[in-house]
Amino acid sequence: MGYELRAQYAEGASPSSAGPLLEIWHMTDEGETQALCGQRLDPAAWTQPSTAWGTPAADPFCRECGVRYLRMGVG
């Protein structure tokens, strides 16, 4: 099973907004919209490969997703 990062947008923003405002990155199972922390995310949200985790490209990142990802032994 693979993982990916999926964006959560600021209140009122979406991936189709002009210049959507990224609030935080979450970790999800690949192709899924529920983050490891339980947050439901927009299916059209920006995604990045899991290899972006821990890099500036994934900042800011959900701490709870990070903890769960590490506990799974994949990070």
C-alpha positions in Angstrom: 0.0 0.0 0.0 1.3 3.4 -0.9 0.9 6.8 0.7 0.6 10.4 -0.5 0.4 13.9 0.9 -2.9 15.7 0.3 -3.5 19.4 0.9 -6.1 20.9 3.3 -7.1 24.4 2.3 -8.0 27.4 4.4 -11.6 28.0 5.3 -13.6 28.9 2.1 -10.7 28.0 -0.2 -10.6 25.1 -2.6 -8.3 23.7 -5.3 -10.4 25.4 -7.9 -10.2 28.8 -6.2 -7.9 31.4 -7.8 -4.8 30.9 -5.8 -6.1 28.4 -3.2 -4.6 29.0 0.2 -2.9 25.9 1.6 -3.5 25.4 5.3 -1.6 22.1 6.0 -0.5 18.9 4.4 -1.8 15.5 5.6 -0.7 11.9 4.9 -3.3 9.6 3.3 -3.4 6.2 1.8 -2.7 6.6 -1.9 -5.9 7.8 -3.7 -7.9 8.2 -0.5 -9.4 11.4 1.0 -9.3 10.6 4.7 -6.0 11.5 6.3 -4.3 9.3 8.8 -5.4 11.7 11.5 -9.1 11.3 10.4 -9.5 14.6 8.6 -11.6 14.4 5.5 -10.0 16.2 2.5 -11.2 17.5 -0.8 -10.9 14.7 -3.5 -9.6 17.4 -5.9 -6.9 18.6 -3.4 -3.3 18.9 -4.5 -1.2 15.8 -3.8 2.5 15.0 -3.5 4.3 11.7 -3.2 5.0 10.5 0.3 8.7 11.1 -0.3 8.0 14.8 0.1 7.3 14.2 3.8 10.0 15.8 5.9 11.0 18.3 3.2 10.2 22.0 2.8 7.7 21.0 0.1 5.5 19.5 2.8 5.6 22.4 5.2 3.4 22.8 7.2 2.6 19.2 7.9 0.0 17.7 10.2 1.8 16.4 13.4 -0.8 13.8 14.1 -0.4 12.3 10.6 3.3 12.4 11.0 3.2 10.5 14.3 0.8 7.9 12.9 2.9 7.5 9.8 6.1 6.9 11.9 4.2 4.4 14.1 3.3 2.4 11.0 7.1 2.0 10.4 7.0 3.4 6.9 8.4 6.9 7.4 
